[in-house]
Amino acid sequence: MQAALENPARKLRQLLVTAEAQETLAARLEGGFPIQPVRTERARLDTLCGPDAVHQGMALLVDVLTPPDLDTVLERPGPVLVLDQVTDPRNVGAILRSAAAFGAVAVVVQDRNAPDETGTLARAASGALEIVPLIRVVNLSRVLDALKTRGLWVVGLDAGGGILDGASFSQRRVALVLGAEGAGLRRLTREHCDEIAGLAMSSDMESLNVSNAAAVALYEMYRPR
């Protein structure tokens, strides 16, 4: 919530807060409220957000951010994450959070097989939705080819290859591709990768949740050597 309110690129529509939440937010926002808060009761927020939502006494209505184009994103150093039909908004949000933590410049998703930027996704991202662009594209294979022409080495994170070794990419910029929950990378996506690599892990566990795998892989690429 704080990250969205402090993001000048966000179009803010309405901010609903309880009395306690307004005090909490006011103490955290250095420049004050960029939009006039509307005082409400927690019961109204329970109804508005749904019974399973954890709203902490505040809700913010915003427009979806307009993402930058690929060339603008690539002006910054760092890896690119590409998600092949990852559909769970909590996973996408957690991946955005890891992307922000480990210096990724964007998360690219296929438009028709990715969740909307809902409150669930934004909450899982813990502010990273305001930091790392979420870029929606129609054709992932075409984007992977475009990344290659711009000098990136496309690595699919999946079984069947070697072990991901961040040190081996010290002189190359990487686009890291992760597949859907359970299904992994689609065949066509694999074929458009320069190489396939997996994570080093104990034989007691076959695989990781996609958001955990993204965090481990990004750390392997990021960690000092």
Secondary structure, DSSP 4 states (H G I P E B T S, - for coil): -HHHHT-TT--EEEEEE-HHHHHHHHHH-TT--SS-EEE--HHHHHHHH-TT---TTEEEEEPPP-PPPHHHHTTS-S-EEEEES---HHHHHHHHHHHHHTT--EEEEEGGGS----HHHHHHHTTGGGTS-EEEES-HHHHHHHHHHTTEEEEEEEEEEEE--GGGGTTSEEEEEEEBTTTBS-HHHHHTSSEEEE----TT-S---HHHHHHHHHHHHHS--
